């Protein structure tokens, strides 16, 4: 099995608690609202949002993928971190076993936050999934910026 890793870091003027609430805790309702070109809806298959919860993300019409299913491995609301693993869906392209994410939102020196996402693509063989990873990174940054704009537009909700 091969592993392709990458991470991205985004600096935000918003505090960690607001970014984490919108991008993780309220993600099921926020993401389809702010990123309709990418995500149609999020369906909770099992669980209550804690470790072991399984969610199916349905992508929008015209998106290159139809769905992905992920499992929450760990969540720490106090320290603003989330680990989850994509375990099913056409996003795995037949050659990826799973995609694990380690997401953290930490305070920045200026009162904002630093959003980090470490992603590992676990392939079934020695496939190179750099191109796949780069596309995922671009989508992830666009989604983050849409969530950030939503929080700025609705500050009292967060």
DRENPA-998580 format. One record per residue: residue number from 1; residue in three letters; y, x, z of N, C-alpha, C, O, CB in turn. Coordinates in steps of 0.05 Angstrom, whole numbers. Glycine has a CB too. Layout:
N
[NUM; ALA; [Y; X; Z]; [Y; X; Z]; [Y; X; Z]; [Y; X; Z]; [Y; X; Z]]
...
This chain:
158
[1; UNK; [-24; 17; 0]; [0; 0; 0]; [25; 18; 0]; [26; 37; 15]; [0; -19; 24]]
[2; UNK; [44; 11; -17]; [69; 25; -18]; [91; 10; -2]; [89; -14; 3]; [78; 29; -46]]
[3; UNK; [111; 25; 5]; [134; 13; 19]; [160; 23; 7]; [164; 47; 4]; [133; 19; 50]]
[4; UNK; [177; 4; 0]; [204; 11; -10]; [223; 1; 11]; [223; -23; 17]; [210; -1; -39]]
[5; UNK; [241; 18; 21]; [260; 11; 42]; [288; 13; 31]; [295; 30; 15]; [256; 28; 66]]
[6; UNK; [305; -5; 41]; [334; -1; 38]; [348; -16; 60]; [336; -33; 73]; [343; -12; 10]]
[7; UNK; [372; -10; 64]; [388; -24; 83]; [416; -27; 73]; [426; -11; 57]; [388; -11; 111]]
[8; UNK; [429; -48; 82]; [457; -51; 76]; [472; -58; 101]; [462; -69; 120]; [462; -72; 54]]
[9; UNK; [497; -50; 101]; [515; -53; 124]; [541; -66; 113]; [552; -57; 94]; [520; -26; 138]]
[10; UNK; [550; -86; 127]; [574; -100; 120]; [592; -102; 144]; [583; -110; 165]; [569; -129; 108]]
[11; UNK; [617; -94; 141]; [636; -95; 163]; [651; -122; 160]; [660; -129; 138]; [656; -71; 163]]
[12; UNK; [654; -136; 182]; [668; -162; 182]; [690; -162; 204]; [686; -149; 225]; [648; -185; 187]]
[13; UNK; [712; -176; 199]; [732; -178; 220]; [725; -198; 242]; [738; -199; 262]; [759; -186; 207]]
[14; UNK; [703; -213; 237]; [695; -233; 256]; [677; -221; 278]; [662; -202; 273]; [680; -256; 242]]
[15; UNK; [678; -232; 302]; [661; -221; 324]; [632; -227; 319]; [625; -246; 305]; [670; -233; 351]]
[16; UNK; [614; -210; 331]; [585; -214; 327]; [575; -242; 333]; [558; -252; 319]; [571; -194; 344]]
[17; UNK; [585; -254; 355]; [574; -280; 363]; [579; -301; 341]; [561; -318; 337]; [587; -289; 389]]
[18; UNK; [602; -301; 328]; [607; -320; 307]; [590; -316; 282]; [580; -334; 270]; [637; -320; 300]]
[19; UNK; [588; -290; 274]; [572; -284; 250]; [543; -290; 256]; [529; -302; 238]; [575; -254; 243]]
[20; UNK; [532; -284; 279]; [504; -289; 285]; [498; -319; 287]; [478; -328; 276]; [497; -276; 312]]
[21; UNK; [516; -334; 299]; [512; -363; 301]; [511; -375; 273]; [493; -391; 267]; [535; -376; 317]]
[22; UNK; [529; -368; 256]; [530; -380; 229]; [508; -370; 211]; [496; -386; 196]; [557; -374; 215]]
[23; UNK; [502; -344; 212]; [483; -333; 193]; [454; -334; 202]; [435; -331; 186]; [490; -304; 187]]
[24; UNK; [449; -339; 228]; [422; -339; 238]; [416; -366; 252]; [399; -381; 244]; [417; -316; 258]]
[25; UNK; [431; -372; 273]; [425; -396; 289]; [430; -422; 274]; [414; -441; 277]; [441; -396; 314]]
[26; UNK; [450; -423; 258]; [457; -447; 243]; [450; -444; 213]; [459; -460; 196]; [486; -454; 246]]
[27; UNK; [435; -424; 206]; [429; -417; 178]; [417; -440; 162]; [424; -444; 139]; [411; -393; 177]]
[28; UNK; [399; -456; 174]; [386; -477; 159]; [405; -497; 147]; [400; -507; 125]; [366; -491; 178]]
[29; UNK; [427; -502; 161]; [447; -521; 150]; [470; -507; 136]; [481; -517; 116]; [457; -539; 172]]
[30; UNK; [477; -483; 145]; [500; -469; 134]; [494; -457; 106]; [510; -460; 88]; [509; -446; 153]]
[31; UNK; [471; -445; 103]; [466; -430; 78]; [466; -449; 53]; [479; -443; 34]; [439; -416; 79]]
[32; UNK; [452; -472; 54]; [453; -489; 30]; [481; -500; 24]; [488; -505; 1]; [434; -513; 34]]
[33; UNK; [497; -502; 45]; [525; -512; 42]; [543; -491; 29]; [559; -498; 11]; [536; -520; 69]]
[34; UNK; [541; -466; 38]; [559; -445; 28]; [548; -430; 4]; [563; -415; -9]; [565; -426; 50]]
[35; UNK; [522; -433; -2]; [510; -417; -23]; [492; -436; -40]; [469; -430; -45]; [493; -394; -12]]
[36; UNK; [503; -459; -50]; [487; -478; -65]; [476; -467; -91]; [456; -478; -101]; [503; -503; -70]]
[37; UNK; [489; -447; -102]; [479; -435; -127]; [453; -420; -122]; [439; -413; -141]; [501; -417; -139]]
[38; UNK; [447; -414; -97]; [424; -398; -91]; [402; -413; -75]; [379; -411; -81]; [431; -374; -76]]
[39; UNK; [411; -429; -55]; [392; -443; -38]; [397; -473; -38]; [419; -482; -32]; [395; -431; -9]]
[40; UNK; [376; -488; -44]; [377; -517; -44]; [375; -528; -16]; [391; -544; -7]; [355; -528; -63]]
[41; UNK; [354; -519; -2]; [349; -529; 26]; [330; -510; 40]; [316; -494; 28]; [339; -558; 26]]
[42; UNK; [330; -513; 67]; [312; -498; 84]; [295; -518; 100]; [306; -537; 112]; [328; -479; 104]]
[43; UNK; [269; -515; 98]; [250; -533; 111]; [235; -518; 133]; [223; -497; 128]; [230; -545; 90]]
[44; UNK; [236; -529; 158]; [221; -517; 179]; [192; -528; 178]; [188; -552; 181]; [234; -523; 208]]
[45; UNK; [174; -510; 173]; [145; -517; 170]; [133; -520; 198]; [118; -539; 203]; [130; -497; 154]]
[46; UNK; [139; -501; 216]; [129; -503; 243]; [147; -486; 262]; [159; -467; 253]; [99; -493; 245]]
[47; UNK; [148; -494; 287]; [162; -479; 306]; [189; -491; 314]; [198; -511; 303]; [167; -451; 297]]
[48; UNK; [202; -478; 333]; [227; -487; 344]; [250; -468; 339]; [271; -470; 352]; [224; -492; 373]]
[49; UNK; [247; -449; 321]; [268; -429; 316]; [262; -402; 329]; [276; -382; 323]; [294; -439; 325]]
[50; UNK; [243; -401; 347]; [236; -376; 360]; [214; -361; 346]; [207; -369; 323]; [227; -382; 389]]
[51; UNK; [204; -340; 357]; [182; -325; 345]; [159; -343; 337]; [151; -360; 352]; [173; -303; 363]]
[52; UNK; [149; -338; 313]; [127; -354; 303]; [136; -377; 285]; [119; -390; 271]; [111; -365; 325]]
[53; UNK; [161; -384; 286]; [172; -405; 269]; [168; -398; 240]; [173; -375; 232]; [202; -411; 275]]
[54; UNK; [160; -417; 223]; [157; -413; 195]; [175; -431; 180]; [175; -456; 185]; [127; -417; 186]]
[55; UNK; [190; -420; 161]; [210; -435; 145]; [205; -431; 116]; [198; -409; 107]; [239; -428; 153]]
[56; UNK; [208; -452; 100]; [206; -450; 71]; [234; -455; 60]; [247; -475; 65]; [186; -471; 60]]
[57; UNK; [243; -435; 45]; [270; -436; 32]; [266; -444; 3]; [252; -430; -12]; [285; -408; 35]]
[58; UNK; [278; -466; -5]; [276; -476; -32]; [301; -467; -47]; [323; -473; -39]; [273; -508; -33]]
[59; UNK; [297; -451; -68]; [320; -441; -84]; [330; -463; -102]; [316; -481; -109]; [312; -416; -99]]
[60; UNK; [355; -460; -110]; [368; -480; -128]; [357; -480; -156]; [345; -460; -165]; [398; -475; -128]]
[61; UNK; [362; -502; -170]; [354; -504; -198]; [367; -481; -213]; [391; -474; -208]; [363; -532; -210]]
[62; UNK; [353; -469; -231]; [363; -447; -247]; [361; -419; -234]; [366; -399; -247]; [392; -452; -253]]
[63; UNK; [354; -419; -208]; [350; -393; -195]; [324; -380; -206]; [306; -394; -215]; [348; -397; -164]]
[64; UNK; [323; -354; -206]; [299; -341; -217]; [274; -345; -201]; [252; -340; -212]; [305; -311; -219]]
[65; UNK; [276; -354; -176]; [253; -360; -160]; [255; -389; -150]; [276; -400; -149]; [251; -341; -136]]
[66; UNK; [231; -400; -143]; [230; -428; -134]; [231; -430; -104]; [245; -448; -93]; [205; -441; -144]]
[67; UNK; [217; -412; -90]; [216; -414; -61]; [206; -388; -48]; [195; -371; -61]; [198; -438; -52]]
[68; UNK; [211; -386; -22]; [199; -365; -6]; [194; -377; 22]; [209; -395; 31]; [218; -340; -4]]
[69; UNK; [174; -367; 35]; [167; -375; 62]; [169; -351; 80]; [159; -330; 74]; [139; -388; 63]]
[70; UNK; [184; -354; 102]; [185; -332; 121]; [178; -340; 149]; [180; -364; 157]; [213; -319; 120]]
[71; UNK; [170; -320; 164]; [162; -324; 192]; [181; -308; 210]; [187; -284; 205]; [132; -315; 197]]
[72; UNK; [191; -320; 231]; [208; -306; 250]; [190; -290; 268]; [172; -301; 282]; [226; -326; 266]]
[73; UNK; [194; -264; 269]; [178; -246; 286]; [191; -242; 313]; [177; -240; 333]; [174; -220; 271]]
[74; UNK; [217; -240; 314]; [232; -236; 339]; [261; -245; 335]; [272; -242; 314]; [231; -206; 348]]
[75; UNK; [272; -256; 357]; [300; -263; 356]; [311; -257; 384]; [299; -264; 404]; [304; -293; 348]]
[76; UNK; [335; -245; 385]; [348; -238; 410]; [377; -248; 407]; [394; -235; 395]; [347; -208; 416]]
[77; UNK; [382; -272; 419]; [409; -284; 416]; [430; -268; 431]; [453; -267; 423]; [408; -312; 427]]
[78; UNK; [422; -256; 454]; [441; -240; 470]; [451; -215; 455]; [474; -208; 456]; [429; -233; 497]]
[79; UNK; [432; -202; 441]; [438; -177; 428]; [442; -181; 397]; [444; -161; 382]; [417; -156; 433]]
[80; UNK; [442; -205; 389]; [448; -213; 361]; [429; -198; 341]; [438; -184; 323]; [476; -206; 354]]
[81; UNK; [403; -202; 345]; [384; -190; 326]; [362; -210; 318]; [356; -228; 333]; [371; -165; 339]]
[82; UNK; [352; -206; 295]; [331; -223; 284]; [313; -206; 267]; [322; -190; 250]; [343; -246; 267]]
[83; UNK; [287; -209; 271]; [267; -197; 253]; [250; -219; 241]; [241; -237; 255]; [248; -176; 269]]
[84; UNK; [248; -218; 215]; [231; -239; 202]; [217; -226; 178]; [226; -205; 167]; [248; -263; 193]]
[85; UNK; [196; -239; 169]; [180; -229; 147]; [175; -251; 126]; [166; -272; 133]; [153; -218; 157]]
[86; UNK; [181; -244; 101]; [175; -263; 79]; [145; -259; 74]; [135; -238; 68]; [192; -256; 53]]
[87; UNK; [130; -282; 76]; [101; -281; 75]; [89; -296; 51]; [65; -294; 46]; [89; -292; 100]]
[88; UNK; [106; -311; 36]; [96; -326; 14]; [119; -333; -5]; [142; -332; 2]; [81; -352; 23]]
[89; UNK; [111; -340; -29]; [131; -350; -49]; [131; -333; -74]; [121; -310; -74]; [158; -349; -37]]
[90; UNK; [142; -345; -95]; [143; -330; -120]; [162; -307; -119]; [162; -290; -137]; [151; -349; -143]]
[91; UNK; [178; -305; -99]; [196; -282; -95]; [180; -256; -91]; [190; -234; -95]; [215; -287; -71]]
[92; UNK; [155; -259; -83]; [138; -236; -79]; [127; -225; -105]; [115; -203; -106]; [114; -243; -60]]
[93; UNK; [130; -239; -127]; [125; -230; -154]; [96; -221; -159]; [91; -207; -179]; [143; -208; -161]]
[94; UNK; [77; -228; -142]; [49; -221; -147]; [42; -193; -139]; [18; -187; -136]; [43; -225; -175]]
[95; UNK; [61; -175; -135]; [54; -148; -128]; [65; -139; -101]; [61; -117; -92]; [64; -129; -149]]
[96; UNK; [80; -157; -87]; [91; -151; -61]; [74; -167; -40]; [71; -191; -43]; [121; -158; -59]]
[97; UNK; [65; -153; -20]; [49; -165; 1]; [68; -181; 20]; [62; -204; 27]; [34; -144; 17]]
[98; UNK; [90; -168; 28]; [109; -181; 46]; [136; -166; 45]; [137; -143; 35]; [98; -182; 75]]
[99; UNK; [157; -178; 55]; [183; -166; 57]; [193; -170; 85]; [197; -192; 94]; [204; -178; 36]]
[100; UNK; [196; -148; 100]; [205; -150; 128]; [234; -143; 130]; [244; -125; 117]; [188; -132; 147]]
[101; UNK; [248; -159; 147]; [277; -155; 152]; [282; -150; 182]; [270; -163; 199]; [292; -180; 143]]
[102; UNK; [299; -131; 187]; [309; -126; 214]; [339; -128; 213]; [353; -110; 203]; [300; -97; 225]]
[103; UNK; [349; -150; 223]; [378; -156; 221]; [391; -153; 248]; [381; -163; 268]; [382; -185; 210]]
[104; UNK; [414; -139; 249]; [429; -137; 274]; [459; -141; 268]; [468; -134; 246]; [425; -109; 287]]
[105; UNK; [472; -153; 287]; [502; -156; 285]; [513; -144; 311]; [508; -154; 333]; [510; -187; 282]]
[106; UNK; [528; -122; 308]; [538; -108; 331]; [569; -107; 330]; [581; -110; 308]; [527; -79; 332]]
[107; UNK; [581; -103; 353]; [610; -101; 354]; [621; -76; 339]; [608; -55; 340]; [621; -101; 383]]
[108; UNK; [643; -79; 325]; [656; -56; 313]; [679; -48; 331]; [688; -65; 347]; [666; -63; 284]]
[109; UNK; [689; -24; 329]; [711; -15; 346]; [737; -32; 344]; [752; -32; 363]; [717; 14; 339]]
[110; UNK; [741; -45; 322]; [766; -60; 318]; [764; -89; 327]; [782; -105; 322]; [774; -59; 289]]
[111; UNK; [741; -97; 340]; [738; -124; 350]; [723; -142; 331]; [716; -165; 337]; [765; -136; 354]]
[112; UNK; [716; -132; 307]; [700; -147; 288]; [670; -141; 293]; [662; -137; 316]; [708; -140; 259]]
[113; UNK; [655; -140; 271]; [627; -135; 274]; [616; -119; 251]; [628; -117; 229]; [612; -161; 276]]
[114; UNK; [593; -108; 255]; [578; -93; 234]; [551; -107; 231]; [535; -108; 250]; [575; -62; 242]]
[115; UNK; [547; -118; 208]; [522; -132; 201]; [504; -113; 186]; [511; -102; 165]; [528; -158; 184]]
[116; UNK; [480; -108; 197]; [461; -89; 185]; [435; -104; 179]; [425; -120; 195]; [455; -64; 203]]
[117; UNK; [424; -99; 156]; [398; -111; 149]; [381; -88; 137]; [387; -77; 116]; [401; -134; 128]]
[118; UNK; [359; -82; 151]; [340; -62; 142]; [316; -78; 130]; [305; -95; 143]; [330; -43; 165]]
[119; UNK; [310; -72; 105]; [290; -88; 91]; [268; -69; 81]; [274; -48; 69]; [303; -103; 67]]
[120; UNK; [243; -77; 85]; [220; -62; 75]; [203; -80; 57]; [194; -101; 66]; [203; -51; 99]]
[121; UNK; [200; -71; 33]; [182; -84; 14]; [155; -71; 15]; [152; -48; 9]; [194; -83; -16]]
[122; UNK; [135; -86; 24]; [108; -76; 27]; [92; -86; 2]; [86; -109; 0]; [94; -86; 53]]
[123; UNK; [86; -67; -16]; [73; -74; -41]; [42; -73; -37]; [32; -59; -20]; [82; -56; -63]]
[124; UNK; [28; -88; -55]; [-1; -89; -54]; [-13; -62; -64]; [-34; -55; -56]; [-11; -112; -71]]
[125; UNK; [1; -49; -82]; [-7; -23; -92]; [16; -4; -90]; [31; -5; -71]; [-17; -25; -122]]
[126; UNK; [18; 14; -109]; [40; 34; -108]; [62; 25; -127]; [76; 42; -139]; [29; 61; -116]]
[127; UNK; [66; -1; -130]; [87; -11; -148]; [114; -2; -138]; [119; 0; -114]; [85; -42; -150]]
[128; UNK; [132; 3; -157]; [160; 10; -151]; [176; -16; -152]; [177; -29; -173]; [171; 32; -170]]
[129; UNK; [187; -24; -130]; [202; -50; -130]; [232; -45; -125]; [246; -62; -114]; [191; -69; -109]]
[130; UNK; [242; -22; -134]; [270; -15; -131]; [288; -35; -144]; [308; -44; -132]; [276; 13; -142]]
[131; UNK; [281; -43; -168]; [298; -63; -183]; [298; -90; -168]; [319; -102; -166]; [287; -67; -212]]
[132; UNK; [275; -98; -158]; [273; -123; -143]; [290; -121; -117]; [304; -140; -110]; [243; -128; -135]]
[133; UNK; [289; -98; -104]; [304; -93; -79]; [334; -94; -85]; [349; -105; -69]; [296; -67; -67]]
[134; UNK; [343; -82; -107]; [371; -81; -113]; [382; -110; -118]; [404; -116; -110]; [376; -64; -138]]
[135; UNK; [366; -126; -132]; [374; -154; -136]; [376; -169; -110]; [394; -185; -106]; [355; -168; -154]]
[136; UNK; [357; -164; -92]; [358; -177; -65]; [382; -168; -49]; [393; -184; -34]; [333; -171; -50]]
[137; UNK; [390; -143; -51]; [413; -133; -37]; [438; -147; -46]; [455; -155; -30]; [415; -102; -41]]
[138; UNK; [441; -149; -73]; [465; -163; -84]; [467; -191; -74]; [488; -201; -66]; [465; -162; -114]]
[139; UNK; [444; -206; -75]; [444; -233; -66]; [450; -235; -36]; [465; -253; -27]; [416; -246; -71]]
[140; UNK; [440; -216; -20]; [445; -216; 9]; [474; -212; 16]; [485; -225; 34]; [428; -195; 22]]
[141; UNK; [487; -194; 1]; [516; -189; 6]; [532; -213; -2]; [551; -221; 12]; [525; -164; -10]]
[142; UNK; [526; -225; -25]; [540; -249; -34]; [537; -272; -13]; [556; -286; -8]; [530; -258; -62]]
[143; UNK; [513; -275; -3]; [508; -296; 17]; [524; -290; 42]; [536; -309; 54]; [478; -298; 23]]
[144; UNK; [524; -265; 52]; [539; -259; 76]; [568; -265; 72]; [581; -277; 90]; [535; -229; 82]]
[145; UNK; [580; -258; 49]; [608; -263; 45]; [614; -293; 44]; [636; -301; 53]; [617; -250; 18]]
[146; UNK; [596; -309; 33]; [600; -338; 33]; [599; -349; 62]; [615; -367; 68]; [578; -351; 15]]
[147; UNK; [581; -339; 78]; [579; -348; 106]; [604; -339; 121]; [616; -355; 136]; [554; -336; 120]]
[148; UNK; [613; -315; 117]; [638; -305; 130]; [662; -322; 123]; [677; -329; 140]; [643; -276; 122]]
[149; UNK; [665; -329; 97]; [687; -347; 89]; [685; -374; 102]; [705; -386; 108]; [687; -349; 58]]
[150; UNK; [661; -384; 105]; [656; -410; 118]; [665; -409; 147]; [678; -428; 157]; [626; -418; 116]]
[151; UNK; [659; -388; 161]; [667; -385; 189]; [697; -383; 191]; [709; -395; 209]; [653; -360; 202]]
[152; UNK; [710; -368; 173]; [739; -366; 174]; [752; -393; 169]; [772; -400; 182]; [748; -346; 152]]
[153; UNK; [740; -409; 151]; [751; -436; 145]; [745; -456; 167]; [759; -476; 168]; [739; -446; 119]]
[154; UNK; [725; -451; 184]; [718; -470; 205]; [715; -455; 232]; [694; -455; 243]; [691; -484; 198]]
[155; UNK; [737; -443; 241]; [735; -426; 265]; [727; -441; 290]; [714; -429; 308]; [761; -413; 270]]
[156; UNK; [733; -466; 293]; [726; -481; 317]; [696; -488; 319]; [687; -494; 340]; [742; -506; 319]]
[157; UNK; [682; -486; 296]; [654; -492; 296]; [637; -468; 307]; [614; -471; 313]; [644; -499; 268]]
[158; UNK; [650; -445; 309]; [636; -421; 317]; [650; -406; 339]; [641; -385; 348]; [631; -402; 293]]
